[in-house]
């Protein structure tokens, strides 16, 4: 009998959710960046081993939104924790439990009732801290979960939580996490073909690769104003439209003599099948992050 299920990964921005997803799947299915809120949509990574299939859902980082887009991203993350079999709350083990972590843990408690999804806390980045600090972080987060669950009238949730120290970057502890999840999945048919690793459309993935490379090159205030979408996909010709909010940003994205776009195109093509022809076009769409009509059109 096959077993299958869904696992949502929640966390504040830059805690390592996408890195964990890629480490579990074994290849890159979600872009990563040091810029907060890189992930804007729920991204699914699929792991099929023998008679078991696990569908992991990487979510936007839960944060205090400063735009309409930010509010929609938070809603996407919370919705991803509904109707799944496991909810992972991911915490950075290098720092004290802050307001952002409490928001994430509260979302996990809210999503996991006495008989709902299995709650799991992952303390990440243990490769960057001493063993005793990891132990202290695990104790602190366990105490925080008990406090939050009690305040929410869901003390039973705290009793069900399992804790895993991991390094998504080095994959330390990831196999133990996977073994635990696999053993607790319900019986059921596979949701995807056993050779599929993500359900992200190819065109959407290319647009995300472009955004990832732009994030790596832009100053901090620019990335949040960027949106990338494929407007033409007729292999081998692919056109990606890059939206910015101001005319001044357009010049920064293009670069002197078009150098930034040229470098982005080179690095993206390296991650695509040989022979791809990638055209990058920059367009100004004033205040798109705050406009419901544009956000609807862009699929947020």
Secondary structure, DSSP 4 states (H G I P E B T S, - for coil): --EEEEEEEEEBTTSSHHHHHHHHHTS--S---SSTT---S-EEEEEEETTEEEEEEE-PPB---SSHHHHHHHHHHHHHTSS-SEEEEEEETTS---HHHHHHHHHHHHH--SSSSEEEEEEE-GGGS-HHHHHHHHHHHHHHHHHHHHHTT-HHHHHH-EEEE-BTTTTBTHHHHHHHHHHTPPB---SS-TT--B---HHHHHHHHHHHHHHTTS-HHHHTT-EEEEEEEETTEEEEEEEESSHHHHHHHH-GGGHHHHHHHHHHHTTS-TT-EEEEEEEE-TTGGG-HHHHHHHT-
